[in-house]
């Protein structure tokens, strides 16, 4: 049965959900307060890793695998590349359980990952200093996604295919019965639909404080870019992979010099709680100094490299790191979709496919994505 669905939030999760609903034959209106992947959104920014290394969490490895062909297809349609297939290198100080579990999942799923010794990594990727590192896993199928460009391209394709797009701020839905009939924009314009998806990233807890609230925590994150030495092509994606220094879960990660932006560095550690509307978007000296110290140890060729750009964004992780894709407990035509930051962008196509099917009742619910599994005490279990 064809229905009208309103998807609120044009980030990576909302845009892919709108796409899959439209492909299934529904009338779809996509709504965003500012614009697809805007500069305050968690889907904004320059780039994201896509990888299959998830320890024993096979569900996320499989979702990353199944999302990759959809990203490739979207990239093939775009005027500029959305996916850079430079591979991803995870490396470890020893054979810890995360590595063993990752390799077992990769074998089960048929991923062509390569286990590399320190000497093999040093020979293949000489831009790294692998001191105190013993082993790594290289994933040749994966690489980097151009985040903002990818979401904006997807929304443009959605509109060309007949989807509706409206820009405006959605007010908090008021008291209702068992179903939501419409949302109202701050301009006063009402938008009616049969079903609704709220994919609002860091704004989801604010719009649904009693249902989501502290089950999703918004934290400040900082990303830095450094200029490689003039004439040195070893930091380009043809030579250098995306990477993650796992370090027992205290990860630093980054990307090569994608399209002249600079070599990217970030620390995958939850920063202080943040408000996406009001947090200071200026980078902090403390975070920059931490990255420079790490860079000096791991990338000797970037010693003294000039800082070319910095981004201050946010994560919005659920209490355990699993996605939230479940119905509102009191509104049976409202699907809540969030908790994706830190590792969610790469999964956008499959999150959208699952969310569209969940909304229409055509898929068996995944317990890990349920609201019931999200508590108010935060202990991230997904890396």
Secondary structure as UniProt FT lines:
FT   STRAND          4..8
FT   HELIX           12..23
FT   TURN            24..25
FT   STRAND          27..32
FT   TURN            36..37
FT   TURN            39..40
FT   TURN            42..43
FT   STRAND          47..50
FT   TURN            55..56
FT   HELIX           58..77
FT   STRAND          83..84
FT   STRAND          88..92
FT   HELIX           97..109
FT   STRAND          113..117
FT   HELIX           118..124
FT   TURN            126..127
FT   TURN            131..132
FT   STRAND          135..139
FT   TURN            140..141
FT   STRAND          143..146
FT   HELIX           147..160
FT   TURN            161..162
FT   STRAND          164..167
FT   STRAND          182..185
FT   TURN            186..187
FT   STRAND          190..192
FT   STRAND          195..198
FT   HELIX           201..203
FT   HELIX           204..207
FT   TURN            208..212
FT   HELIX           213..215
FT   STRAND          216..226
FT   TURN            230..231
FT   TURN            234..235
FT   TURN            237..239
FT   STRAND          242..245
FT   HELIX           247..249
FT   STRAND          252..255
FT   HELIX           258..260
FT   STRAND          263..267
FT   TURN            276..278
FT   HELIX           285..298
FT   HELIX           300..302
FT   TURN            303..304
FT   STRAND          307..318
FT   STRAND          324..328
FT   TURN            329..330
FT   STRAND          331..338
FT   TURN            341..343
FT   HELIX           345..347
FT   HELIX           348..360
FT   HELIX           367..369
FT   HELIX           371..373
//
